[in-house]
């Protein structure tokens, strides 16, 4: 399975994602008012309602849960951390928080890239990391998974039965299923196989009043009642706390054939992506620009072409002879689109090396300075315009913006880089960060394709959704969480 290559993805350090937040301090202050006011709540009562050892109050231990991989030093300090080991622990925590008006910040593995699990002052961080059970039912081709289980653990358990769980974020070895559900995570294979929501058949969710509801299940078809299940996928812990998921599995992926093509210009590569997408459905179509190629080579030399303006990595896992036919079509389109060089292989190990290089790109870019990581997406035909526009934004703001992309579905990760400690450069970077999101919106796109809004992109959301949809969103939030205790300040 090349989408889960034998070469390990990088084990990212805690600083991955930079130290940047775009959340307005006024919004943060409003969210923290309830937590700051009034006497300290009775943590003893909370501890008594939980499994032994679940409550963490030691300042050093609590501080480790302040932020996700965005490493935002502006994150608040939690009052305590609950490391739940069961849905009952989650229910007890939510009920206690509701009784005391204490904000709750749900947390999976802490690998998020948008500040969605960053703490606010006086909150309780509700960690699901201890809830790791995974059960595979090969007859129904489903997995019943607790929220703290890692994506890779689900893949490994499924593989023992000849099955596969396709969603594969670059952080698949360290990210949790609960976090994947919270952000509707994607990955390298989603151009053909879809994102998390396409595999969620059921959820157990603890609501803001502590009620545990079970939505969906192992059945494939179900039109009974409102489609509440999907409401919680991508809701970033703002509507309820997911404790368990029922996931759809598929037969194991066949070993793919791989194409790697280099181009003088990233926009030329993007136009070839559009051409390929109009002819066939590749199982992977990833893009790296020159800056990201060189960042990977600086970090771990792999023989990539440093002089290329862009590198396209594509794969086909079509059955039988169709696999080679699809690769041949892609190679022809690359040649017609001005590729400098094309390389194809049916050897899985060779393909896995290129996939490993792509997965390492963002970590490698981070070594160049402090970063602001984007997650913008556009309709695939607008991808060349997006990439050209990002290059212009980089020039006009005098910042570097390397780009890696899940090009086949139009989802890109521009990474704004600036020197650590340079306040003027940080201000230019923040302006570029905002302009990239506005550019994506103007092209009919989105500010986030898979990382979630979190706290970093919250201020940009109204520009994309508009006042009517924002008002509807707040009405749904108020209906499910009238006290506003679930992850305040995240998502919207």
N, C-alpha and C positions, 0 to 999 in steps of 0.2 A: 504494500500500500504506500505509494509514493507521497500521498498527502499526509502520512504519518511516517516520515522516513526513518531509516535505521540510524542515520546520523542525528545525534541529539540536538534539539534546539538549545539556544543559549540559556543558561540559568542566570537570569537577569539580576543584577544587584538592586538593592533597595532604591537607589537613586533613579532608576529607569523612568523616563518620562519627564525629567527636568524638575524645576521648582517653581512652576508658574501657575497662577490662577487668574481667571478673568471674571470671577464673581465679584460683584460690587460689594464693598464693605457695608453699605447701607443695608443691602439685602441680608448679609450675614448677621448684622447687628439685630435686625428685626427677628430673624430666626432664633437668635440666642436669648432674646429678652426673657422668655418664659423660664429658661433654664437658669438665668442669672438671678431671677427674683425669688425672694422667699427663703425660708430656712432649708437646710440640707435635708433631703428625704431619709427615711429609715432604711438603710441598706441591709440591716440585719433581717428585716422582714423579707426582703428579696432573697437573701442568701438562704433563709429557711425554706423558701418555696422551690429551691433549685436542687439539683443533684449535688452531692458533696464536691467541692473544688471548682464549681462552675463560675463562681463570682471572683473576679480579679479586681483588687483595689490598690495594690502596690503601685506607687507612682511610676516607677521605672517600667514595670510591666504594662501598665495602662498606656504609657507614652508610646509604646511600640505599636499601638493600634490607632494612632492619630491620623495616619494618611495611607493612601494606596501608593501605587508606583509613581504617581505624580509628585510625591515627596514635597507637597506644598507646606512650606514652613508657616504659612498663615493659617493652617488648620488649627482647630480648637483643641482643648484638653478635655477628654472624657471624664465624667465623674467615676465611671467604673466600666468594666468589660464583663459581659456574660458570655462564657464559652459553652453554649448549649450542647447537650448530648442527645436531646430528644425533642420531639414536637411539644411535649409537655413543658419542657424548660422554656421553649419559645413562648408558649401561651402564658406561662406564669410571668415571664419578663414583660410581655406586652401589657398584661393586665395591671401589673405593678406600675409600669410607666404611665398608663392611662390614669390610674388613681392619683398619681402625684404630678401629672402634667410634665413629665420628663421626656425630652426628645429621644428617639431611638434611631440609631444608624445601623442598619443591617450590613453585614460584612461576610464575604466568602473567603477567598484565599488572599485578598488584598492585592491582586494583580491588575486592578482596574487602571484605566488610562485617562479618566475624565474627572477624577475627584469625587466619584459617586459615593464612595465609602469613607470620605474624609470626615473626621469628627468635627462637631461644633462644641463650644464650651458648655460643660455641664450635661452633656448627653450621656446615654449609656450605649456603648457599642455592643451590638448583638452579633457575636461571631458564630457562624455555622460550621467552623472548620473541623469540629469533632464529629459531625454527622456524616459518616463516610460510607454507609452501606450501599452495596451495588448488587442487585439480583437480576439475572438474565433469564428470560423465558424464551427459549429457542422456538417453541411452537408458535407463539404469537409474534415472534421477532420483536420483542420489547425489552426494555431495561427499566426497572424500578430503582431509582437512584436518590439517595439523600442529598441535600443541597450542598454539603461540604465535600462530596466526592469530586476528585479531579477529573477533568476531561479525559486525560490519558488513562485513568483507571477504568473508565467506562469503555474506552476503545480496547484496552487489553482484555477485559472480561468478555466483551462481545467477540473478540477474535478467537477466543477459546472455543466458540461455537460456530466458527466460520461466518461470523456476522461483523458488521461495521457500523460505527456511529460517525457519520461524515463531518459534522461541523468541526473545524480544526483551526482555531486561532493560532497565531504564531506562538502564543504562550500556552499551548495545549498541555504541556507537561506540568504547569504550575497553576493553571486557572481552574476554578470550581464550576460545577454544573449550575449551582445557584447563581453565581455571578454571570455565567453565560445566559441563563434565562433572564436575569435582571436587565441585561443590555441587549438581548437578542443578538448574541455574538455570531460572527461569520467565520471567515478564514479563507485559505487558499483554494479550497475545493468548492466554494459556494457558487461559483460561476455556473456549475452544472448541477450541484447537489443541494443548493439552497442553504439557508441559515438556520439558527436554532429553532425558531418558531415552526419551521417546516417539519420538525421531528418531535415536537412536544404534543403528546396525546393526553396527558393528564397532569394536574398539579395539586398538591396539598398546600393550602395557603392559610396562614394565621392572619386574621383581620385585625384592625386596630382595637377592637373590643375584646380580643383574645379568642374569638370563635375560630375553630379550625374547619375550613370548608374543603371538600374534595371535588375537584372539577375534572371532567373527562375520565379517562381510564384506558384500558388496553384495547378497547374497541376502535376500529378504523373509521367507521362512519357513525355519526351521531349528530342529529339536528334538533334534539330535544332542548327546548328553552333557549334563552339568549346565549350567544357565544362568549361567555364570560372568561373562558380559559385564556383566550388570546389577549384579553385586556391586561392580564398580569405579565405577559411576556414583553420585556422591554420597559416595564414600569419602574425599574430602578429602585425597588424597595419602598416606593412612595404610597402604594395602595394596599400592601400586605407583605408578609414575610413568607417566601416560598420555603417549605421544609422538605419537600419531596417532589420528584418529577417522574412521570412515566414517559419514556422516550421510544420513538420508533427506530428500529434498526433495519439495515438492508444487507443483502448478501455482500460478502467481502469484495472489495474492489480488485479488478484484474490488474496485473502489472502494466503500467502505462508505457507508452513511447513518449520521448521527450524531444522538443525542439528548442534550441537557443539561437536567437538571432540578435545581431547588434546593428545599430543605426547611428547615423551622424547626428540626428536630432530627435529629441524625445517626442515632439509632435508628429514626426514621421512614423515613429513606432506606434503611437496612439491611433493614427489613421489605419495602420495595418490591423490593429486590434478590432477596429470597427469593421473592416473588410472580412476578417476571419469570422467575427460574430454573425455576420449576415449569411455566411455559408455553412457553418457547422457549430456544434456545441462542444467546445473543448472542455476537458475536465479540470484544466487549470490554465490561467492566462495572467501572468504576473509581469510587472514592469519595474525596472530600476533605472533612474537617470544617472548621468555621469558622476555626480557628487556622491550618490549612494553606492555606486560601484566602487569608487575609490575609497570610500569609508570602509567598506568590507575588506578591500585589499590591504588597507593600512592596518586593520585590526587582525586579520587572519588571511594572509596571502593564499588565494585559491586559483590564480591564473586567469582571472577575469580581465577583459580588455579595458585597460584604463583610459584609452583614447576614445572609446565609443561614447557617443552622446546618450545612448540608451541601450538597455538590454531587455529583450522580450523572452520570457520563459513560458513555454506552453506545453501542455501534455494532452494526450488522447488515451482514454481507457476503453475505447469502443471495442466490441467483441470481434475476435477473429481478424480477418483481412481488413475490416473497416478501420482498424487502428492505424495500420500503415497508410491506408488511403487518406485518412484525415491528416496525418502528419505531412503527407505529400502535398495536399492542398494548402496547408499552412505554409510550407516551405516555398511553394510557388507564389503565394500572396506576399510573403516577405520579400522575395526576390523582386517582384513587380513593384513593391513599395519602397525600393531603394535600400534594402539591407546591405550592410558592409560584408557580413559573413553569416552563414547559417550552419548550424551543427545539429544533427539528429542522431538519436540513439534509441535502441530498444533494450539496452542494458540497464536494469533498475538501479544499480549502484551509481552509475554515472549520472542518471537523472536525480538521484537523491543528493548528490553533492551540490548540484545547482540549487535544489530546493533549500538545502541547508544554508547556502549563501544568501538566498532571499530572506529566509527566516531571521538571519543574523543582522539584517541591514539596519533596523532601527537602533538596536543596541550599539552597533558600530558607529552610527551617526552621533549617538549621544556622547561618545568619547571626543567629539570635536568641540564641545562646549555645552552650555546650558541650552535646553531645547523646549520648544512649545510644539506639541504633537497634534497635528490636525487629523481629521477623519472624514473629510468632505467627500461627497459622492454626487455624480451627475448622470443623466441618461448617457449611455455609452456613446452615441453619436456626438455628444458635446465634449467628450474627453479631450480631443486635441485643443479645443478652445480653453478648457480649464487649465491644461498644462502650460499653454502659451501665456495665459493670464497670470498664472503663479510666477512664471519667470519674470514677467514685467513687474509684478508686485515686489519681488526680491530686489530687482534693480532699483526701483523707485524708493525703496526704504533702506537700501544699502545693507541688506542682510542676506545670509545664505539660506536657501530653502531647498534642500535635497528632497526628492520625491520617490517614494516606493508606492506601488499600487496593486490592488486586486483589479487589474485593468479590465478584465473580461466583464465585470459587472459595474464598472464605472466608479468604484470606491477607491479613493486615493488617501495616502498618508503623507502630505507635505510636512516636513519637519523644519520649523523655524529655529535656526541656530544662532546663538550670540555668545560673546565672551562672558564668562562668569564675573559677576561683580561690576559690570559696566552698565550703569544706570541708563545712560543715554541710548546705548545699544538695546537695552531691554525695552525701553519705550518704543523704539523703532520696531522691534520684534513684535511687541503687543499690537501695534498698529497693523503690521503685516498679517498677524494672526487673525485679526478682525476682518481685514479686507479679503482674505482668502475665503472666509465663510460667506461674506456678502457676494463674492464672485460666484461661488457655487450656487447660492440661492438664485442669483440673476440668470443662471443657466438652467433653471428648472431643477436644481439639485437639493441637497440636504447638508446640514452642518455636521451630521454624524451618520455614518453608514453602519457602524457596528460597535463602537466604543461607548455609546451612550452620551447623553447631554451632561450628566453629572453636575458638578458645580462650575466646571471650567467654561462651559458653553451656554450656561443658562441665560445670560444676557442677550445672546444672539437668537434664541428660540422664537421670540415674538416676530422677528423679521421674517422668519420662514413660515410660521403657522398663521400669522395674522390674528387680529383681535377676537374674531368670532370663535375660532378653534381654541385659542388660549382660554377664553371664557368657558367654553364647554369642558376643557381639561380641568379647570379649577372647580367646576361644578361636580364633576366625577370625583375628584379628590375630596371635596367637602362631604360628599355623600358617604364615602367609604372611610374617611378619616376626619371626622368633624373637629377633633381637637388639634389636628395638624402635627401629631407626634411622630409620624413615620417619615424618616429621612428628610426633615425640613431643609429647604435650600437646595435640594438636588432635583434634577430633571426639569422642573418648570417653576 
